Amino acid sequence: MTTPPPGPLSEVGLVRLLTPAGERVSDPRYDDAAAALAPDTLRGMYRDMVLARRFDTEATALQRQGELALFAQALGQEAAQVGSAYALRRQDQVFPSYREHAVAHVRGVDLADVLRLFRGVDHGGWDSAAHGFHLYTLVVGAHPLHATGYAMGVARDGLVGTGDPERDTAVLTYFGDGSTSQGDVNEAMVFAAVNQAPVVLFCVNNQWAISEPTTKQARVPLANRAPGFGIPSVRVDGNDVLACYAVTAEALERARSGGGPTFVEALTYRMGAHTTSDDPGKYRSSEQEEFWRRRDPIDRLRAYLSAIGELPEVFGAELADEADALGARLRTEVRAMGKPATTSMFEHVYATPHAVVDAERAWFERYEASFADSEEGTR
Amino acid sequence: MTTTTDRPPTGAGSTIPATSGPQSADAAPALTGVQRLTFAKAITLGLRRAMLDDPRVLVMGEDVGRLGGVFRVTDGLQGEFGEDRVVDTPLAESGIVGTAIGLALRGYRPVCEIQFDGFVFPAFDQITTQLAKMHYRSRGRLTVPVVIRIPYGGGIGAVEHHSESPEVLFAHTAGLRVVTPSDPAQAYTMIQAAIASPDPVLFFEPKGRYWDKGDVDLGPALPSSGAHAEHGQAGPRDDEARPAGASGALDTARVVRVGTDLTLVAYGPTVATALKVAEAAAAEGTSIEVVDLRTLSPLDTPTVAASVRRTGRCVVVHEAPVLYGSGAEVAARITEECFYHLQAPVLRVGGFHAPYPVAKLEHEYLPGVDRVLDAVDRAMGY
């Protein structure tokens, strides 16, 4: 026997441009992409990561107060989300899982609308076409196929490889380490490869599928699977926003230019629970949590920006105010999200009239009206 | 492009001319007038007309391209419309439906072929949790006009998993339309209506009837054959481009034989059986009205109820197992709607609560003329 194969959490070969301490390290392949990010853009990334974290904190608190039925935190995954989302162009399309809150924010979705799903007043909550950001998919791993099909449509529309940066279009889909065990994710890779679809398969390996560690999903790094499908893959430090941006920018550009799909694995850590219903204390150690807390992606970018003198005090102060304002707005808006009209449950089941739905709705309206009549009658 | 000959021939591409681009449609038969066609050919021409009509219509599935499908329903379409519009997909049903959803979100109108009824289940999740709910969960912002064609039913002496009738599993899921034609003329019209529908449609084709022939009015000739040459992002579809006569084809049942003593409700493969039963019963003095449901979702209860109010008796026949089958739904609704008109309980004839049996026993498993006549006799005997 030679040396054993690297496990699924191996850090060997991870693309990294910022060390956990925030020191810039060189990677010749990606240095140019990172260097192209102006200080303003870097501060924008920092701002969005901070706001996304504030959103997480507020939403978790709102759930604890009974204002949300559930919430799925993205705590700790801000760099993977913001870095990759910054590589998107307006015309690109995203197919997220249900934890890509920071990506939603970067795509211009109002974070209050993201909470409509968790409040229990909407299954979606935003106009996916307007933002190039599809609705969340709760069936784990079902949506990479939608992303692949959408990308096949983009190719048929002639919007790949034209050389026009305003037209060439890519699709980016996010999914977790657990979902890579689903057949649908593997089928997405088959379809993406044989069609050379302009899609980037972005695996957020946050090390936990509820209580199951990545070692329950794989013996080798998840990204190692993709080349078997004929898809190039890259592993990146998911807590390094520069590296996440650079590898995603390269992958999206490959897609837009007609080079086909890429599999990106961002190794990060789900610092929070799976959802507010989960109790990570039952299955993982506080030592591990503490280890990853010390690798916080926001601390890393802050350290880097401070070191290069690009994080003035006034920026930090304004950002703190902005985050407070976001928190206050979320609290107000979520509490104002009332119960939808009961008959709305019958709306949009079909795009065209359906006799059974129409009949049941008519019956239900009569049924509800009968109570109103009797209430009036007793007055 | 270079022509290299230093590679060994691999796959069909080395011996069969490539069909990568659309070719001339000159060889294709004219799509007009009344023609006598098999059930399968009627669907082929319905698909062809839909593809000529709307450049966003795609056909995708296993073996649908070069081969024209295992039942040849898509025969000739790849040659006419090219590999981008008639797509030989990887052998993965969930992948077919999942990518079709994505294509539909991009503005295309995919028509997926599931090769056999028993092979739809890998796609069950995509169909029921994704396709059925996309319009609803987006509050109407997104539509996914995907058609899923499924050859279903028995009677062809096939091996396991090739003769099943899983239609009710889909009819039970809100958000899906579930329809099934019973003859070539219906097939031609209904496939076009299914493709034109903004809702997802499960299109069940009675494979045992693929070789049945009938007169089909193909409608007026298309103004130009250039429609499919247009390649580009999909635009809004003009509703007036919908096939003539398709109105109601996805929503209503139809009375296919008028009678006075008993209503025989059938759909798909059992409509022809029901008509034979009516013929045999007429010889014995019983007048049977035959209703072809055409659609299981929605279920056109008013048409069935109106018939039963006239006849007072009702028998429902389908190949799918009786337990929790569509016959149960029809019986419940007819009992509720026509209670004081019924002179006998609504009876059901269908498959048994056993897996579809070996081919040598399918004749006894399927609801044939004799078993339906037996139910007719029982209903008449109350």
Interface residues (C-beta under 8 A of the other chain):
Chain A: F95 D122 H123 G124 D127 S128 A129 H134 L135 T137 V139 A142 H143 L145 H146 A147 T148 G149 Y150 A151 M152 G153 V154 R156 D157 G158 L159 G183 D184 E187 A188 V190 F191 V194 E347 H348 V349 Y350 A351 T352 P353 H354 A355 V356 V357
Chain B: D84 T89 P90 A92 S94 G95 V97 G98 T99 A100 I101 G102 L103 A104 L105 R106 G107 Y108 P122 D125 Q126 T129 Q130 K133 H135 Y136 R137 S138 R139 G140 R141 L142 T143 A174 G175 R177 S197 P198 D199 H231 G232 Q233 A234 D251 S297 P298 L299 D300 T301 P302
